[in-house]
Amino acid sequence: MNNLNSIFVDVDDCCQTFLPSWETHLISSGFKQRNKPFCLSISEGMTIVIAFHQSGYRDFKTY
């Protein structure tokens, strides 16, 4: 479990610095889009995906 916590901290630190600068470089599509908040943060989702890839499972449904 400690390894998962350290992965989350690293991913969250990366997202804290990367996402604000990335959002300033996005190009608008011209359509009005909703900005609905997610249930999980980007950091939490990325941590789940990283843990899945490290687990050795072949598909996400089994994981």
Backbone torsions as a table, in degrees:
resi	resn	phi	psi	omega
1	MET	NA	-31.6	-179.9
2	ASN	-63.7	-36.2	178.9
3	ASN	-64.3	-39.6	178.5
4	LEU	-64.8	-38.6	177.6
5	ASN	-64.6	-41.7	-179.7
6	SER	-68.5	-35.3	175.8
7	ILE	-63.6	-45.2	-179.6
8	PHE	-61.5	-42.4	-179.7
9	VAL	-62.4	-43.7	179.3
10	ASP	-64.3	-44.1	179.9
11	VAL	-66.0	-41.7	-179.7
12	ASP	-65.0	-40.6	176.3
13	ASP	-61.8	-41.4	178.5
14	CYS	-64.0	-44.7	-179.4
15	CYS	-65.5	-34.9	179.4
16	GLN	-61.6	-34.1	-178.8
17	THR	-92.9	-34.6	-173.6
18	PHE	-80.8	-45.5	-172.2
19	LEU	-60.7	-43.2	178.9
20	PRO	-62.2	-39.4	179.7
21	SER	-73.6	-32.7	177.8
22	TRP	-66.2	-41.4	-178.5
23	GLU	-65.6	-28.2	178.5
24	THR	-73.5	-21.1	-178.7
25	HIS	-96.6	0.7	179.9
26	LEU	-71.0	144.3	177.5
27	ILE	-99.8	132.4	-179.5
28	SER	-72.3	142.2	179.3
29	SER	-84.0	-11.5	-179.0
30	GLY	93.2	-14.9	177.8
31	PHE	-95.4	147.3	176.9
32	LYS	-76.1	123.8	-178.1
33	GLN	-120.8	147.9	177.8
34	ARG	-76.3	145.8	176.4
35	ASN	-115.9	64.3	-176.3
36	LYS	-77.6	132.4	179.4
37	PRO	-68.5	147.5	-179.9
38	PHE	-85.9	162.7	173.9
39	CYS	-74.3	-37.2	177.5
40	LEU	-107.9	150.7	173.7
41	SER	-77.7	164.6	177.4
42	ILE	-59.4	-40.4	-179.3
43	SER	-62.7	-41.4	179.7
44	GLU	-66.7	-42.3	178.2
45	GLY	-63.9	-43.1	179.2
46	MET	-66.3	-35.6	177.7
47	THR	-64.6	-40.1	177.2
48	ILE	-62.6	-43.6	179.8
49	VAL	-65.3	-41.6	178.5
50	ILE	-64.1	-43.4	178.8
51	ALA	-63.7	-36.6	176.9
52	PHE	-62.8	-44.9	-178.8
53	HIS	-67.4	-30.5	178.4
54	GLN	-80.0	-17.3	-173.1
55	SER	-76.1	-27.7	-178.5
56	GLY	94.4	-2.8	175.6
57	TYR	-67.9	150.6	-177.6
58	ARG	-91.0	-24.7	177.3
59	ASP	-139.0	155.7	-172.7
60	PHE	-73.9	-27.6	-179.6
61	LYS	-63.9	-41.2	179.5
62	THR	-70.8	-34.4	-179.1
63	TYR	-60.5	NA	NA
